[in-house]
Amino acid sequence: MITPAKQRFAIGVDLGGTKVASAIADAEGHILSKHTFPTGGEDGAEAVMDRIKAGIRQLLEDVDASPAQLIGIGVGSPGPLDTRRGVVVFAPNLPFRNVPVTDILQQEFHVPVFLENDANAAGLGEARLGAGQGRRHVVYITVSTGIGGGIIIDGRIYRGAHDFAGEIGHMTIEPGGPVCGCGNRGCLEAVASGTAMARDGRSMMIAGRTPILAQLVEQDPEKVNAETVAQAAQQGDEGCRELVERTGYYLGLGVANVANLLDPEMIIIGGGVAKMGEPLFARVRQVLSQRALAAVASAVEVVPAALGGDAGVIGAVQVALGQDREPAAVATR
């Protein structure tokens, strides 16, 4: 394929603890090529950045383009971050400590590079091209190993004064509850994440309260996770049904707090736990209607995410296209 020299592109990179997803899109945001490769964090930050550079070069080769044709590169990364300086300050599952990601990539490709929190990038992807298309005020909540969030206000990411906005998983939901990874007790993440479900599922199985779950995991507590709990609940395990219901209750409390605070048009829930589907969402919506202000609860939609595992890299492309632009009303192909 020969690409006209005047054609412009944007590249998005979704940096994760185990894998990196990267994609190249045209100037309207249509994804043209995408690759996924292991992060290889055990090799150190420099090696990871070298893999990202190689991935970007491969994407350019895929569309027969040069770096000069890039509008920009967007990188979504776990944090904390300093997005103004383009530095990953610390990433718990990566060997990144004060890594100047944007400087490294700008020196290599000589184009604008933008660093963004991975949950913010995924939220932007869902708001612009996923479940939230057409909405300007959206909150994205990802519920998997942990719980994170992205806040989109008037079509743009809200980061707060110090890049810390959107830490939805660390709202206190149950004072005195289980210890969270952040050191606090009773955070939403500590009571409603996939990790919390696995912890409670193991305890219930050991106590003999989840016979179907025990059969599914062959009596091995180490095999219990959110997926096996959900599977057992679908097969009629009363203990696991109770656990799914409780997870929906706590998540509903978090959603109600977010709705009251921000008055969004839509709250989008993604991540592995959201794959439980309607049993979870029905409970979340029920608690929302009970706990949020009536006018707020009736106005906000709570829906599952639409982009799945691609939300982060699609959002990173949107970051590359520029935060001061109007949202692009286009779809991937």
N, C-alpha and C positions, 0 to 999 in steps of 0.2 A: 504493500500500500504506500503510495506517495502522498504525503500530506502537504497541502499548500503552506508556504512559509508564513502566510498571514494568519493562519488558523491558530487559535489560542486554546490552552488547556489548563486544567487545575489538577493537582495531585493531593490526595488525602492519605494519611497514614494513621492507623489505629494501633497504638503500641500497648501490648498486653504482657502479662507475666509469662505466658507460655507461647503465645504466637503474635505475629504482627500481620495485620491485613493492610494492603495498600491498593489504591485504585487511581486511575486517571479518568478524567471526565472532560467533556467539551465545555465551552464557555457558558452553556446553558445548564450545566450540571448533569448531563446524561453520562452515565458510567460507560466507558468504552472498553476498559480492560481492568482486571482485578487479580491480585495474587495474595496468597497467604503462605507464610514461612515461619519456622520456629524462631522464637526470640533468642534462645541460646544465652540467657542471662548469666549462666555460670562462667561464660568466657569473658565477662566484664563489659563495662559501658562502651568502651571504644569499639569492641567487636560488634556489639549490637548496632551502634551507629553505622559501622561499615556495612552491615547487612541491609540497613535501611537505605543507605546510599545506593547499594547495588540493586535493591528493589525498585528504586526510583528510576535508575538507568534502564532497567528492564521494561518498565512501563512506557518510558519514552520510546524505546526501541519498538514496543508493540504497536505504536501508532505512527512510527517513523517521524518523530518530532525531535527537536533540540530543546535544551533548557531555555533558550531565548524565547521560545513560544509559550512558556509557562506564565500564567497570571500569578500563581503563587503555589505554595505548599502548605497544607494544614496538617498539624500533628496533634492527635488526641492522646493524652497520656494520663495515667494515674498520678496523683500528687501526694502532698502539696506541691504547687507550682508557683512560680512568679511569671505570670503570662506577659507582663509588661517587658521584662528582660528576656523572656523566652527560656527560662531556666527550670529544669526539673529539680526542685529542692531535695525531695526525698520520695522514693517510690518503694513501698514495703516489699513488693515481690520482684523488684528489679535492682540491679547493682548501680542505681543512679543516685548520686549524691552531688547536688549542685552542678549538674551537667548542662552546659549552655547549648541546648538542642538547636535553637534557631541560628545561632552564630555558626555552628558546625555545618549546618545544611546551606546556609547562605554563602559561606566561603566555598562550598563545593559547587553550587549550582547558580549562584549570583542572581537569585530571584527572591522576592519577599517570602518569608516563612513565618507562620503564626502557630504558636503553641496554645493548646486549649485543654482543660480538664476533660478526661474521657467521657464522664457522665454528661457534661455540658454539650460535648460534641454529639453524643448519641441523642440527647434531647433535641438539639437543633435539627438533626437528621429526621427525627420523628415529627417534629413540628412543621418542617417545611415540605418533606416528601413522604411522610408516613401517615400515621393515624391522625395527625393534627393538621393536615393540609387545609388551608383556608382560615385557620385560627391564628390570632396574634398573641394571645396570652395562654401559654401552655406550661404545665409542669410535668416533667418526665421523672418517673421513679423506677429504678432498676432494682429488682429483688432477686438476688442470687446468693452467692457465698456471703456477701455483705449487702448493704442497702445504700444506694447513692441516688443523687438527683440532679436534674438540670432544670433551671428556671428560665423560661423564655418570656420576656415582657416586651410587648409591642414589637414582636418579631425578632428580637435580639436577645442574646444571652445576657442574663444578669449575674455578675460575678461578685458583687459586694465591694466593700472598700479595700479588702485585702485578699481577694481571690478565694474566699472561703464560703461564699454563698452556695446553697444547695446541699449542705450536709444534712439531708433529711433523715438519714439513718441514725443520727446522733441526737435527735429529739428525745427527751426523757418521756417515756410512755408509762412506765411502771416504776415509780420510785422504790428503791430497795430491791428491785428485780435482779436478774442475772447480771454478772459482770460482763461488760462489753469489751471488745478488743481495744477500745480507746481508753479504758480504765474506769469509765463511769459505770453506773449500775442502771439497768432498766431502759437502755436506749432502744429505739425501734429495731435497730439491727440485732440487738441481743435477744429480742423476743419474737421477731417475725421473719428473719432471714432464712435461707436454706440451711445455714450452719445451725441456727437455733432449732429448726425442725429436726435436723439429724440428731442433735443433742437430746432433745426431748423424746424423739422416737426411740432412741437407744434405751433411755431410762424406762420408758413405758414397756418396751419389749422385755427387758431384764426383769421387770416387775410382773410379767405375765399378762399384760393387758392388751397385747397386740398379736394374737395368734396367727393371723394371716400374714402379717409382716414378718413374723419369725419364720414362717415357712418360706416366704419369698427369699429371705436372705440366708436360709439354711442355718438358722440359729446363730449366725455370726454378727455380733453388734457392729463390727467394723464395716460391714456392708450396708448399714443403714444410712440413707441420705434422703434428701427431700423428694427425690424421684421415687424411691421405693416406698416411702410413706404415702405419697399420692397414689401410687399404684395399688397399695394395700387398701387405701380408703375407697378407691373405685370398685374394689372387689368385695367391699362390705365389711372391712375391719372397723369395728366401732371405735376402738381406741384411736386409730389413725384418722377416722372421720372427725373425732373430737379435736385432734391436733390440727387438722386443716381448718376447722371452724375457729379454733382459737387463733391461729395465724391470721385468718381473715379479720377477726375481731381487732387484733392489735394493729394490723395494717389499715383497717378502717379508721381507727383512732388517729393514726398518722395522717391519713388522707383528709379527715375532717379538719385537723389542725391546719394543714396546708391550705385547704379551701377557705377557711375562715380568714387566714392571714393574707392570702394573695388574690382571692377572688378570680381564679383563672376560668377560662372558657372550658378547658379540658384538662383532666389529669390522666396521663398515659402511664400504664404500668407494664414494664417489660422485665426481662431476665428469666432465669430458669424457673423460679417459683411461680411466675405468672402463667406458665404452661399448664398449671392445674385447671385453668379454664373457669367455667361458670360457677362451680361450687365456691371457689375462692372469691370471684368477683361479686357474686350475689351477696355474700356476707359483707364484703367491703362496702358495697352500696347501701346495704341495710344499716350498717353502723354510721355511715356518712349521714344518712337521713335522720338518724337519732341524735347525733352529736354536733353536727354543724348547724349554724343558723338556718332556719327554714328557707329563707330566700336564697342563701348561698347554695344549699344542698340541691334545691330544685333547678338551679341555673347551671351547675357544672356537670359535665359528662365525665364518667370514669370508664376508660376503654383499654383493651389490651393493645400493646405495641404491634405495629404492622411490619416493621423491617427486620425483625429477628436479629441475628448476629451481625447483620450488615449495617445496623444503625450507626455504629461508631465510625466506620470508614466513610459512609455516605455523609455523615455530619462533618467529618474532617475535610471532605471536599468542599462542603458549604463554607466552612471556616476559611479555606484557601481562596474562595471566591470573594471574600471581603465582608466584614461585619457591618459596614456602613451601607451596603446595598439592600435593596428591597428583597424579601424572600423570593426565590425562584419557584414559580408554580409549574414545575416539570416533574416527570417521573423517570426512573431509571429504566434502562432497556437492556 
